[in-house]
Amino acid sequence: MTTRRLTVAQALVEFLSRQYTERDGHRQRLIGACWGIFGHGNVAGIGQALLESGPGRMPYLQGRNEQAMVHAAVGYARQSGRLSTHAVTTSIGPGATNLVTGAALATINRLPVLLLPGDVFATRPADPVLQQLEVPYAGDVSVNDCLRPVSKYFDRVVRPESLIPAALQAMRVLTDPVDTGAVTLALPQDVQAEAFDWPEEFFAERVWHIRRPAPDADALAEAARLVRAAARPLIVAGGGIHHSEAEDALKALADATGIPVAATQAGKGSLRHDHPADVGGIGHTGTAVADDLARTADLVIGVGTRWTDFTTASNTLFAEPGVRFLNLSIAAFDAHKMAGLSVVADARAGLEALAAALEGHRVDPAYVREYTAGKERWEEAVDRAYAAPDESARPTQTQVLGALDAVVGDEDVVINAAGSMPGDLHKLWRTRSPRQYHVEYGYSCMGYEIPGAIGVRLAAPDRPVWALVGDGTYLMMPTEIVTAVQEGININVVLVQNHGYASIGGLSELTGGERFGTAYRFRVWGSPQAEGPGEGAYTGDPLPVDLAANAASLGMDVLRARTVGELREALATARASDRPTCVYVETETADTLSGAPGPQAWWDVPVAEAATRPAAVKAREEYERQAAGRRRHL
C-alpha cells in the first residue's frame, strides 16, 4: 500500500480539497475555502497545513469573529444550493465556543458547514492547560462538547488514524439533503501536529452524489386524489423548493392547476412576485390574501416546509373544520407534521410526479378570480407602504424598502435576518428571482446579515448583494466589514437607524410590556418623561451614536441619506460602486410603526396571567381571545 507521511492537519486539508458534489450532472467542490482565526489550538496544526497547501489547494479566508465566519460559510452554502460550503477553523476555548451560535443557525436552517475547532491535548502532558474546562466527573469533556447539540455530526479526533472514518462521516452528513447542518470535527492541538503514514487512497477524489428520491406510487396516487377532491387547495412553498431547485416544477404545477401558492420566509421567491398564482408570504408576517386563503382552505399542500409557528400562526391559521394536509418533503420527519398525508420525496421529483398525476385537473375559475382579486388588493397595499409623497422627508422603513425595490434588478440578492425588517420583507418584497430573497428566519440571528452577505457574494460574485441591517443588529457584529474591505468584496450595507429594537419594541407593546428596555435612549430620572415604564426608564433623548462613522472607520465607503430623495440617489450610487459601500439612513424612531400593514395572523407570545399594570391586563385579555382559536391538527 502506498502511503504519504503528513500531519493530521495536513492530511485533513488535502482530503477536503478533493471532495466534490454532483447533482443533475453538475459537479463542484464541496469545500470551497476555509475561514480561520488562529490561536494556540490550531496555529501550528490547521494554520500550518493551510500555509503549506497554498491557496491553489485550499483557499484561506481571514475572519474577525468566529461566529461571523460561520455565518459567512452558511451564506455561501445557501447561495450555492447546499452543494458547496466552507470550513471554519478556530483555536480552543473562546474561539471554539464562539462557533455555537453559528452552528445552531446552520443546523436549524439545514445548511451545511464544516467546523474544525481546536481542542485540548489528547495526550494530557499538562492538566489543565490554558483555556481548558475542568469537569470533575468526566476527563474527556471540553468546551467543544457545547457543539454536540447544535451539530448534525460530531467527532473528536483523538488519534491520527481515527481521522479517516471521521472525515468520511463528516462528508456524508454535509451532503445529505435530509440530515445536513453543522458538522464538527474537534481536533486536539497535539493530534493536529502529529505525523502519520496515510494510505494514498484517502486522498483520492470523491464525488458525493446528491440524490433525488421519487415519491412512493401509493402515496402519490392518494395525493392526487386529495387534490382532485379539494375545492380550495393551497400550496405552501418552503425552503425545500430552493434547496431542490424545484422552482420551475412548482411553476408548471401552478400554471396547469391554478392552485394558489403562498410562501414561508425560506420559500419566498419560489414563484416570481408577478406570477398569477403567487399570493405572497403566509402566516404571522404574511399577506392578507394568503392568510385569508389559509383560513378557508380545505387542503393545504406543504412542499419543503417544516411548519414553524410563524407559518401556522401558532396553529390558529388553518381554521376550516375539515382541513386536510398533504406534505411533500424529502424529510420524513417534516412530512409527518400536521397529521398530513406524507409524500417523502425530493421536492422537484415530487412536484413533477404530482403534476403528471393531476394532468387535466384545474381548480374552479371562481376560486382563481377570488385570489386574483385579493392579490390585486394586496399589491395596492404594497404600493401605499412603498410610496413616499414627500421626497424631502425622512423615510419610513417601508419607504426604504420601496426605494431599494426601485433600484434592484432580477440578479440582486437581498439579505436580512432579524428585527422588524423580516416581517416587512415577507409581506411586501416583490421577489424577482429564486435566490434574490435571502432572509435567515430559522434562527433569526442578529449579526448574520453582513457576514452572510460576504458568503453570498463569494458564491455569486456577479450578483449585487444587499445586507439590510438595523442599528441593533449592526451593533452586534459589524466586524466582518473589515474582511469585506480587505478582500475587496463589494457588498452593500443598508444601515437603518431607528434608535432601538423596533421589532421587540412593537411586540412588547402588544404583549403589555410597554416597550420596556427596547429603545436606545438615555435614562430619565425625576422628570415627567419617566411616566409609563417608570422612573429610570430609557425614555430620554436618543443616544448620540454615529454608526455611519463607525462603518467608515472600518473601511467602508459611506453614503448618508437624510431624505427619501437622497436615499434613492445613494442606493443607485452604491449599486454602481465596486467598493464595499454603506448607505446610512435614519428612519422614524422605534416608537413609531414602520409603515407596513399590521400582522394578518396571530403569533403566540405568552402574556403575564397576573399583572397590575393596565397594559398587561388588557394584553392578557387579547391573548386569551386569540389563544382560543388554537387547534391541533389530528
C-alpha positions in Angstrom: 0.0 0.0 0.0 1.3 3.4 -1.0 1.4 5.9 1.9 2.2 9.6 2.4 3.6 10.9 5.6 1.7 14.0 6.7 0.4 15.6 9.9 -3.2 15.1 10.8 -4.0 18.7 9.8 -2.1 18.4 6.5 -4.0 15.2 5.7 -7.3 16.8 6.5 -6.7 19.8 4.3 -5.5 17.5 1.5 -8.6 15.3 1.9 -11.0 18.3 1.9 -9.5 19.7 -1.2 -10.5 16.5 -3.1 -14.2 16.3 -2.2 -16.9 17.1 -4.7 -20.7 17.1 -5.0 -22.7 16.2 -8.1 -26.4 16.7 -8.9 -28.0 16.6 -12.3 -24.7 16.2 -14.0 -23.1 19.4 -12.4 -20.0 18.9 -10.3 -18.5 21.4 -7.9 -16.1 21.4 -4.9 -17.7 20.6 -1.6 -15.4 22.7 0.5 -14.7 25.9 -1.4 -12.5 27.6 1.2 -11.5 27.6 4.8 -12.1 30.5 7.2 -9.8 30.8 10.2 -8.7 32.7 13.2 -5.6 31.2 14.8 -4.5 30.6 18.3 -2.7 28.0 20.3 -5.3 25.4 19.5 -4.8 25.5 15.7 -1.9 27.8 14.7 0.7 25.1 14.4 -1.9 22.5 13.1 -4.5 23.6 10.6 -2.8 27.0 10.2 0.5 25.4 9.2 -1.4 23.0 6.9 -3.2 25.7 5.1 0.1 27.6 4.6 1.8 24.5 3.3 -1.1 23.6 0.9 -1.3 27.1 -0.6 -4.4 28.9 -2.0 -4.4 26.7 -5.1 -5.3 23.6 -3.0 -7.4 25.2 -0.2 -8.2 28.9 -0.3 -7.9 30.6 3.1 -10.2 33.5 4.3 -9.3 35.6 7.3 -12.2 36.4 9.6 -12.6 38.7 12.6 -15.1 36.8 14.7 -15.7 33.1 14.9 -19.5 33.3 14.9 -19.4 35.6 11.9 -17.1 33.2 10.0 -19.8 30.5 10.3 -22.4 33.0 9.1 -20.3 33.7 6.0 -19.9 30.0 5.3 -23.7 29.5 5.7 -24.5 32.4 3.4 -22.1 30.8 0.8 -23.8 27.4 1.3 -27.3 28.7 0.9 -26.4 30.7 -2.3 -24.7 27.5 -3.6 -27.8 25.5 -3.2 -26.2 23.4 -0.4 -23.9 21.8 -3.0 -20.8 23.6 -1.7 -19.8 25.1 1.6 -16.8 26.4 3.6 -14.9 25.1 6.5 -14.2 27.2 9.7 -11.2 26.6 12.0 -10.7 28.2 15.4 -8.4 27.8 18.4 -9.6 26.1 21.6 -11.5 27.9 24.3 -13.5 31.0 23.5 -12.7 30.7 19.8 -14.4 27.3 19.8 -17.4 28.3 21.9 -18.0 31.3 19.6 -18.9 28.8 17.0 -22.0 27.6 18.9 -24.5 30.3 17.7 -23.4 30.0 14.1 -23.6 26.2 14.3 -27.2 26.4 15.7 -28.1 28.7 12.8 -26.7 26.3 10.2 -28.4 23.2 11.7 -31.8 24.9 12.2 -31.8 26.1 8.7 -30.4 22.8 7.4 -27.4 24.3 5.7 -24.0 22.6 5.6 -20.9 24.0 7.3 -17.8 22.2 8.5 -16.4 23.3 11.9 -12.8 22.5 12.8 -12.3 23.8 16.4 -9.0 23.2 18.2 -9.2 21.1 21.3 -7.2 20.5 24.4 -4.3 17.9 24.4 -5.3 14.3 23.8 -2.1 13.1 25.5 -2.6 15.4 28.5 1.1 16.4 29.1 -0.1 19.0 31.5 -3.5 19.2 33.0 -5.2 21.7 32.9 -3.8 23.7 30.0 -4.7 27.2 29.1 -8.5 27.6 28.4 -9.3 24.0 29.4 -12.6 23.4 31.1 -12.2 21.1 34.1 -15.1 18.8 34.6 -14.7 16.8 37.9 -16.9 13.9 36.8 -15.5 13.5 33.2 -12.0 13.7 32.0 -12.9 13.7 28.3 -15.2 16.7 28.2 -14.0 20.0 26.7 -15.8 23.2 25.8 -16.2 21.8 22.3 -18.9 19.5 23.7 -21.1 22.5 23.7 -21.3 22.0 19.9 -22.8 18.5 20.2 -26.5 19.5 20.4 -26.2 22.0 17.6 -24.3 19.7 15.2 -25.7 17.1 13.0 -22.5 15.1 13.4 -19.8 15.5 16.0 -16.5 13.6 16.5 -13.3 14.2 18.4 -10.2 13.0 16.5 -8.1 11.7 19.4 -5.8 9.5 17.2 -4.4 10.2 13.7 -6.0 7.1 12.2 -9.4 8.0 13.6 -9.5 10.9 11.2 -10.2 8.6 8.2 -13.7 7.4 9.4 -14.5 10.7 11.0 -13.8 12.7 7.8 -15.8 10.3 5.7 -18.8 10.5 8.0 -18.5 14.3 8.0 -18.7 14.4 4.2 -21.7 12.0 4.3 -23.6 14.4 6.6 -22.7 17.6 4.8 -24.0 16.1 1.5 -27.2 14.5 2.9 -30.2 16.6 1.8 -32.1 15.4 4.9 -29.6 15.4 7.7 -27.2 18.2 6.7 -26.3 21.1 9.0 -23.3 21.9 11.1 -20.7 19.2 11.2 -18.0 19.4 13.9 -14.6 17.6 14.0 -12.9 18.6 17.2 -9.1 18.5 16.8 -6.9 18.2 19.8 -3.9 20.5 19.3 -1.3 17.8 19.7 -3.0 15.4 17.4 -3.2 18.1 14.7 0.5 18.3 14.5 1.2 14.5 14.8 2.5 12.8 11.7 1.1 9.5 10.3 1.6 7.4 7.2 -1.7 7.8 5.3 -3.0 5.4 2.7 -2.9 7.2 -0.7 -6.5 6.1 -1.3 -7.6 8.5 1.4 -6.7 11.4 -0.9 -8.4 10.1 -4.0 -11.1 12.4 -5.5 -14.5 11.6 -4.2 -17.8 12.7 -5.7 -20.8 12.7 -3.4 -24.0 12.3 -5.5 -26.9 14.3 -4.2 -30.0 12.0 -4.6 -33.4 13.0 -5.8 -35.7 10.3 -4.4 -39.1 9.9 -6.2 -42.4 9.6 -4.3 -43.9 6.2 -3.4 -46.6 5.3 -6.0 -49.4 4.7 -3.5 -48.7 7.9 -1.6 -48.6 9.8 -4.9 -51.9 8.3 -6.0 -53.6 9.3 -2.7 -52.1 12.8 -3.0 -53.6 13.2 -6.4 -57.0 12.0 -5.2 -56.9 14.6 -2.4 -56.0 17.4 -4.7 -58.7 16.5 -7.2 -61.3 16.3 -4.4 -60.4 19.7 -2.9 -62.4 22.8 -3.7 -60.0 25.3 -2.1 -56.5 23.8 -2.2 -53.5 26.0 -1.2 -49.8 25.3 -1.7 -47.3 26.4 0.9 -43.9 26.6 -0.6 -41.0 26.2 1.9 -37.2 26.4 1.7 -37.0 22.9 0.3 -38.2 24.3 -3.1 -35.0 26.3 -3.3 -32.8 23.6 -2.0 -34.1 21.2 -4.6 -34.1 23.8 -7.4 -37.8 23.0 -7.9 -39.0 26.5 -8.8 -39.7 25.5 -12.4 -41.6 22.4 -11.3 -43.7 24.5 -8.9 -44.5 27.0 -11.6 -45.5 24.2 -14.0 -47.9 22.8 -11.4 -49.4 26.2 -10.6 -49.8 27.0 -14.3 -51.5 23.7 -15.0 -53.8 23.6 -12.0 -54.4 27.2 -10.9 -53.7 26.3 -7.3 -52.5 29.4 -5.4 -49.0 29.4 -3.9 -48.1 31.1 -0.6 -44.6 31.1 0.7 -42.8 30.7 4.0 -39.9 33.0 4.8 -37.5 30.3 3.5 -39.7 29.6 0.5 -40.3 33.2 -0.7 -39.3 33.6 -4.3 -40.3 30.1 -5.3 -42.6 31.9 -7.8 -41.9 35.4 -9.1 -44.0 38.0 -7.3 -45.9 38.7 -10.5 -46.9 35.1 -11.3 -50.7 34.9 -11.3 -50.8 32.2 -8.6 -48.3 33.8 -6.2 -50.2 35.2 -3.2 -47.1 36.1 -1.2 -46.0 35.3 2.3 -48.1 33.2 4.7 -48.6 33.3 8.5 -48.0 35.9 11.1 -45.9 38.0 8.7 -47.9 37.0 5.6 -50.2 38.9 3.2 -53.9 39.3 3.7 -54.7 37.3 0.6 -52.5 34.4 1.6 -53.8 34.3 5.2 -57.5 34.6 4.1 -57.0 31.7 1.7 -55.3 29.7 4.5 -58.3 30.2 6.8 -60.7 28.7 4.3 -58.5 26.1 2.6 -59.8 22.5 2.6 -56.5 21.1 1.5 -53.1 22.6 2.4 -50.2 21.2 0.3 -46.9 21.9 2.1 -43.8 21.5 -0.1 -40.4 21.5 1.6 -41.7 23.3 4.8 -41.2 22.3 8.4 -44.3 24.1 9.6 -43.0 26.6 12.1 -45.2 28.7 14.4 -44.8 31.8 12.2 -46.2 29.9 9.2 -49.1 28.3 11.1 -49.8 31.4 13.2 -49.2 29.2 16.2 -51.8 26.7 15.0 -54.6 29.3 14.6 -54.4 29.9 10.8 -55.9 26.8 9.1 -59.4 27.2 10.5 -61.6 25.2 8.1 -63.0 22.4 10.3 -62.3 19.7 7.7 -59.0 20.9 6.5 -56.5 18.2 5.4 -52.8 18.5 4.9 -50.6 17.0 2.2 -46.9 17.2 3.0 -44.3 16.7 0.2 -40.8 16.7 1.8 -37.5 14.8 1.4 -37.5 14.6 5.2 -40.0 12.1 6.7 -39.8 14.0 10.0 -41.4 17.0 8.3 -43.7 15.1 6.0 -45.5 13.6 9.1 -46.3 17.0 10.6 -49.8 18.5 10.9 -51.1 14.9 10.6 -50.7 15.2 6.9 -50.5 12.6 4.2 -46.8 12.0 3.9 -45.2 12.1 0.5 -41.5 11.6 1.1 -39.6 12.7 -2.0 -37.3 15.3 -3.4 -39.3 18.5 -3.9 -38.6 18.7 -7.7 -39.1 15.0 -8.3 -42.3 15.0 -6.2 -43.8 18.1 -7.9 -43.1 16.7 -11.3 -44.8 13.4 -10.4 -47.7 15.2 -8.8 -48.2 17.4 -11.9 -48.3 14.3 -14.1 -50.8 12.6 -11.8 -53.0 15.7 -12.0 -53.0 16.1 -15.7 -56.2 17.8 -16.9 -57.2 19.0 -13.4 -57.8 22.6 -12.7 -59.4 24.5 -9.8 -62.7 26.3 -10.2 -62.4 29.6 -12.1 -64.3 31.3 -9.4 -61.5 30.4 -6.9 -58.9 31.9 -9.3 -60.9 35.1 -9.6 -61.2 35.3 -5.8 -57.5 35.1 -5.1 -56.6 37.2 -8.1 -58.7 40.0 -6.7 -57.1 39.5 -3.3 -53.7 39.7 -4.8 -54.6 42.9 -6.6 -55.8 44.5 -3.3 -52.6 43.5 -1.6 -50.4 44.9 -4.4 -52.2 48.2 -3.8 -51.3 48.0 -0.1 -47.7 47.4 -1.0 -47.8 50.4 -3.3 -49.1 52.5 -0.4 -46.4 51.3 2.0 -43.7 52.0 -0.5 -44.9 55.4 -1.6 -43.1 58.5 -0.4 -45.3 61.5 -1.2 -42.6 63.9 0.1 -39.1 63.4 -1.3 -37.6 65.8 1.3 -39.0 63.9 4.3 -37.2 61.3 6.5 -38.3 57.9 5.2 -40.2 55.2 7.0 -38.7 51.7 7.0 -41.1 50.5 4.3 -40.2 53.5 2.1 -36.6 52.4 2.4 -37.7 49.1 1.0 -39.6 50.8 -1.7 -36.6 52.9 -2.7 -34.5 49.7 -2.8 -37.2 47.9 -4.8 -36.9 50.6 -7.5 -33.1 50.1 -7.7 -32.6 46.3 -7.8 -32.7 44.0 -10.7 -33.5 40.3 -11.1 -29.9 39.4 -10.2 -29.7 41.3 -6.9 -29.7 39.4 -3.6 -31.3 41.0 -0.5 -30.2 39.6 2.9 -31.8 40.1 6.3 -32.3 38.1 9.4 -33.6 39.9 12.5 -35.6 42.9 13.7 -38.7 44.3 12.2 -37.4 44.0 8.6 -38.0 40.3 8.1 -41.7 40.9 8.7 -41.9 43.8 6.3 -39.9 42.0 3.7 -42.1 38.9 3.9 -45.2 41.0 3.5 -44.0 43.5 0.9 -40.9 42.4 -1.0 -41.5 41.7 -4.7 -39.1 38.9 -5.4 -37.9 38.7 -8.9 -35.7 35.5 -9.0 -35.4 32.3 -6.9 -32.3 33.4 -4.9 -33.0 37.1 -4.6 -34.8 36.8 -1.2 -32.3 35.7 1.5 -33.9 36.1 4.9 -32.5 33.9 7.6 -35.5 33.3 9.7 -35.0 29.8 11.0 -32.8 31.2 13.8 -33.4 34.9 13.1 -29.9 35.7 14.3 -28.8 39.2 14.9 -25.5 39.8 13.3 -26.0 37.4 10.4 -26.5 39.9 7.6 -23.0 41.4 7.0 -21.0 38.1 7.1 -23.9 36.3 5.3 -23.6 38.9 2.5 -19.9 38.2 2.2 -20.6 34.5 1.8 -23.3 35.1 -0.8 -21.0 37.4 -2.7 -18.2 34.8 -2.7 -20.7 32.2 -4.1 -22.2 34.6 -6.6 -19.5 37.2 -7.5 -21.5 38.7 -10.4 -24.7 39.4 -8.3 -25.1 42.7 -6.4 -25.7 41.9 -2.7 -27.5 44.0 -0.2 -27.3 43.4 3.6 -30.3 45.2 5.3 -29.2 45.9 8.8 -30.9 47.7 11.7 -28.9 49.5 14.3 -29.5 46.8 16.9 -28.1 44.1 14.6 -25.3 46.3 13.4 -24.0 46.8 17.0 -24.0 43.0 17.4 -21.5 42.2 14.7 -20.0 44.8 12.3 -16.6 43.2 12.4 -16.7 41.5 9.0 -16.8 44.9 7.3 -13.0 44.7 7.7 -13.0 41.4 5.9 -15.1 42.7 3.0 -12.7 45.7 2.7 -9.6 43.5 2.9 -10.8 41.0 0.3 -12.4 43.7 -2.0 -15.8 42.0 -1.6 -18.2 44.8 -2.7 -21.2 44.1 -0.6 -23.8 46.9 0.0 -25.0 47.5 3.6 -28.2 49.4 4.1 -27.9 50.6 7.7 -31.2 51.6 9.1 -31.0 53.7 12.3 -34.2 53.7 14.3 -32.7 54.0 17.8 -33.6 50.7 19.3 -35.0 47.2 18.9 -38.0 48.1 16.8 -39.4 44.6 16.3 -39.2 43.7 20.0 -40.5 47.1 20.9 -43.6 46.6 18.9 -44.0 43.1 20.3 -43.5 44.4 23.9 -46.3 46.9 23.3 -48.7 44.3 22.0 -48.0 41.9 25.0 -48.3 44.5 27.7 -44.5 45.1 28.1 -44.8 48.8 27.3 -41.6 48.7 25.2 -39.6 48.2 28.3 -35.8 48.0 27.6 -36.2 48.2 23.8 -35.2 51.8 23.0 -31.6 53.1 22.6 -32.1 56.2 24.7 -30.8 57.8 27.9 -32.4 57.0 31.2 -34.7 59.6 32.7 -34.9 60.4 36.4 -37.2 62.8 38.2 -39.0 64.0 35.1 -42.5 63.7 33.7 -40.8 61.8 30.9 -40.3 59.0 33.4 -44.0 58.2 33.4 -45.2 55.0 31.7 -42.5 52.4 32.1 -41.4 54.1 35.3 -38.7 56.1 37.0 -35.3 55.5 35.4 -36.7 54.1 32.2 -34.9 54.6 28.8 -37.3 57.3 27.6 -34.8 60.2 27.2 -33.1 61.6 24.1 -31.7 59.1 21.6 -28.1 58.1 22.2 -25.5 60.2 20.3 -24.2 57.2 18.4 -22.8 57.7 14.9 -22.9 54.3 13.2 -22.1 55.7 9.8 -18.8 57.0 11.2 -18.2 53.6 12.7 -18.7 51.9 9.3 -16.4 54.4 7.7 -13.7 53.8 10.4 -13.8 50.1 9.4 -13.0 51.0 5.8 -16.4 51.2 4.0 -17.4 53.9 1.7 -20.4 55.6 3.5 -23.3 57.5 1.9 -25.5 59.3 4.3 -29.1 59.7 3.2 -31.3 62.1 5.2 -34.4 62.2 2.9 -36.2 59.9 0.6 -34.7 61.6 -2.4 -31.2 61.3 -1.1 -31.8 57.7 -0.3 -32.7 56.9 -3.9 -29.5 58.5 -5.1 -27.4 56.8 -2.5 -28.8 53.3 -3.3 -28.1 53.8 -7.0 -24.6 55.0 -6.3 -23.9 52.0 -4.0 -25.2 49.5 -6.6 -22.8 51.0 -9.3 -19.8 51.0 -6.9 -17.1 48.4 -7.0 -16.2 49.1 -3.3 -17.9 47.9 -0.1 -20.5 50.6 0.4 -22.8 51.5 3.3 -25.9 53.5 2.8 -26.8 55.0 6.2 -30.4 56.2 6.7 -32.2 57.4 9.8 -35.8 56.4 9.8 -38.6 57.2 12.2 -37.8 56.2 15.7 -38.5 52.8 17.3 -41.6 54.3 18.9 -43.4 54.6 15.6 -44.6 52.0 13.1 -42.5 51.0 10.1 -45.3 51.8 7.7 -46.2 48.2 6.8 -49.6 46.7 7.2 -50.1 45.1 10.6 -50.0 41.3 11.3 -52.6 39.4 9.3 -52.4 36.4 11.7 -51.6 35.7 15.3 -48.3 34.6 16.9 -48.3 33.0 20.4 -46.1 35.0 22.8 -47.4 34.3 26.3 -48.7 37.3 28.3 -48.5 37.7 32.1 -51.5 35.9 33.6 -51.4 38.0 36.7 -50.5 41.7 36.5 -51.4 45.1 37.9 -50.4 47.4 35.1 -53.3 48.2 32.8 -51.4 47.5 29.6 -50.6 43.9 30.7 -54.1 43.2 31.9 -55.5 44.4 28.5 -52.9 42.4 26.6 -53.8 39.2 28.6 -57.5 39.6 27.6 -56.5 39.8 23.9 -54.1 36.9 24.4 -56.9 34.6 25.7 -59.2 35.6 22.9 -56.6 34.7 20.3 -55.4 31.6 22.0 -59.0 30.2 22.0 -58.5 29.7 18.2 -55.6 27.3 18.6 -56.2 23.7 17.4 -54.2 20.6 17.0 -54.5 19.1 13.5 -55.0 15.4 14.2 
